[in-house]
């Protein structure tokens, strides 16, 4: 197990942006971006320096992990918006978010499993370029189910258009 960063004392209630970046593994510019998007918040000192509450580390970790599994920032922001602003979120608060995302995360897991297992096969995109596609999707029959990679898409988990 790696030792904690000695530059970030464990008992400090507030962190500088540099401390937060060092401890979270997120760049300062990404932290500023998260703050502009309302995902995290800081207070300003009299010298106009940012100070983040220590629990911001958990929010940043939540943002990073959520982004890694493909959850849009808007959904992450909505979830974080349900957390209390006047106190440190409790395990119960985080459990509520986890339960609210349970079905969505299950769908994402299914989506990733399909991608892993079928990417080399016909994915229902309509290109008909693979020999196997002519067997699994002759005459582009999957087009009737809608646009996109019909074999890989999971119901209720629509991709971002960005």
N, C-alpha and C positions, 0 to 999 in steps of 0.2 A: 504494500500500500504506500502510495506516495505521500510524503509529508505535506501538510498545508503550507500555502505560500506564506513565508514569514513576514512578508511586506503587508499582509492583510491580517491584523490581529483578530482572533476569533471573538473577542469580547467587545468589539467596537459596535455601537448601535447604528452609526452612519458610516457610509463609505463614499469616497471620492469616485469620480467616474473612472479614474485609473485603477483604483482598488477593485471596483465592480468588474471592470474589463479583465483584470488579472485573475480574479477569483472565478469568474463565470466562463472565461475562455471566449468571450465575445468582444469584438473590436469596439473601440470607443465610438467610431462612426456608426456602427450598428446600434449601439445603446442610444445614441442621439436620435437615430431613425425611430427606434421603438418609442422613445419619448415623444417625438413629433406625432406619432400615430396614436398616442394616448395609451400605449400598452404598459408603460412604466411611468413613474413620476419622481420628481426630485424637488427639493427646496433649494433656494439660493441663499448663500451666505451674504454677509454684508459686503464681501469682496466679489460678489456675483459668481461664486463658484458653486457648482452642483454638489448636492449631498443627497445620497440615496439611503433610504431605510434598509437595514440589513435584510429584511424579508424580500427585498427586490431581487435578491439572488434566486429565490425560488421561482419568482415570476419569470425571470430570464431563462432559467432552466426549462420551465414549462413551455415558454415560447419556442425555444430551440428544439425541444423534443417534438412538439406539435408540428412545427414546420417540417421537421425531418420526415414525418409520416404523411406529409402533404396536406395538412389542414390549413386552409386559407387564413391569412392574417385577420381578415374581418371576423371569422368565427372565433379565432383566438382572442381577439379584442372583446367580442361579445361575452365570452366565457369569463375573461378577467374582469369585465365590467360588473359581473354579479358578485364579485368579492367585496367585502367591506373595505371602505376607505379610511375608516376611523380607528381601525385596530388591525393587529396582525391576523391574517387569515388562519383559522384553525384547521386541524385535520378533517373536521366535519365539513368545513367550507370546501376543501379540496376534494373530498369524497363526493360531494354534491355535483361538482363539475365532472368528475370521473364517471359517475352514474349517468349524467346527462349525455355524455359522449359515448357510452357503451355501445349502442347500436351502430353509430357512425364508425367507431373503431373496428367493430366486427366486420362491417362492410369493407373497410379499407384493407383489413387482413385478407378477406376473401379476394379482393381486387389484386393485391400483391401476389397471392398464391396463384391466381389465374395467370398473371403476367409471367411469373417464374415458370409455371408448368407448360404454358402454351405459346410463348412468344415465337418459338421456331415453327409452329404450326400455323394454319389459317387462323387469323384473328378477326375475320369478318369485316375487313376494311373495304372490300369491294375491288381490290386491285387485281385479283385473280392472277398474280404473277408467279405464285408458287405452284408447282405441279400438284401438290396435295390440295391446294385450294379448289382446284377444279373437281376434286372428289368430295370435299367437305362443304363447299359452297358453290355448287355448279350453277352457272348462269346468274351469279350474284343474288341468290335467293335471300340472303340475309339483309339485302337492301330494304326489304319490306318491314324489317324490324326497326329501321331508322338509320341515321348517319353514324359514321364512326366505327370503331372496332367492336362490333356487336358481340363477338364471342368472348371478349375480355371484359366488357363493361359489366359492372355490378349494379343491379336495380337500386335506385335511390342515391347513388353516389355519382353525381354528375361532375365531369371535369370542368375546371375553370376554362374560360374562353380566352384567357390572357396568354 
